[in-house]
Amino acid sequence: MGNEHERFLATATALAGILSLAACGVSAEEFEAAQASSAAIAAEKEALRAQLAETETQLALAEEEAAGLRAAEEERAAAAEAQKARKAKEKEDREAAAAAEKAKANKAKKVTKRALAHIVKQPDSHIDENVTLYGLVTQFDSATGPCTFRAELSHAQVGKYDYEHNSMFTAGDGLADCDALDDIVAEDIVQITATVTGSLSYDTTIGGSTTVPKFQVVKIKRL
């Protein structure tokens, strides 16, 4: 009943509109054309709204992508700057280490037979002393590693079997970075500028133990 009433009111309203337009001299065809034009304008308006909404969505996505690219670029720039700073620090550290090694080499003193005997006797009392020694490399293999070797020492260059003080030497970082030892092998006679680092105790191959002086190589050359 309600729907029929609504249809009746709509029809009556339309007829009233047509009669009103007719009274104003507007024909039914012109009224229908005006309604069609209005509907077309409304449809175009809706289409424009939809297009605007799509454009806003695409703009938001573009802004999000741009923000991501900016963040990635900032991260890349920060990483590049950090790497640059790290390389500069590494270079500075290398130069400082080289300068320190050069200073040690310049301060190194040749020792007498008696002075070397004192170092061998109490190496912990001579830590940081820089000395020039001569030796026979007696062990430099997989057991010692690439940066450590054992040698018999003397205060001067002597006959191959006259080096008498068993000692241990380490170069570079003590693990793998020790270029100074690249050309050194067992049985080499060498001149060594080194820094006393104290004493070292280790087990011998025959089951006992021994304590020897330990040195850090500053420079080394074969004789």
Order of alpha helices (4+ residues) and beta strands (2+ residues): alpha-alpha-beta-alpha-beta-beta-beta-beta-beta
